[in-house]
Amino acid sequence: MMATIDKLNRELGKGTVQMGLPCKGSAWSLRSERRTPRYTTQWNELLIVK
């Protein structure tokens, strides 16, 4: 599959075929400033309620 994608990009221009990436500026682009804190992704970052 990668060989086919590389060949298409060589023939049709760099970035013509990509792997499931959103276009820059699209509604689906990652907006880092809106991410929530990762409270539950690390055990040592869990809140302790006393």
N, C-alpha and C positions, 0 to 999 in steps of 0.2 A: 504494500500500500504506500509506504513512504517513497519508494522508487517512482511510483506513478505520480504522486504529489510533486516530487522534485522535478520530474520531467515536465509536467504541466506548468509549473512555475518558471522553469527555464524557457519554455516555448512561448508562454502567454504573458510573462512578466512576474517579477517577484511579488509575492503576497496574493496572487490570484486565488490560490486554494490554500485554506488554513484549516486547522483542526478545532472546530467548535469554539472559536473565540468571538466574543462580541466586538462589533466595530467600535472604534473610539467615538465618544460622543453619543452613543446609543443609550436608550433608556435602561438597557441591561448592564451597562458598564459598572464596574465596581466603584463605589463612592466611599473611600476610606473614612472620610470624616463622619459618616453616618453609622459606622460599625458600632456594635455594642461592646462593652468590656467583656473579656472572656472569663467570667467568674467561675465557670465550671469546667474549663478545659485542663486545668492543672490542680491537683489535689492541694498543693500548698497555697493556692490562691482562693480557696473556698472561704466564704465568710464564716466567722465563728460567732454564734449568738449565745450569750450567757444570760 
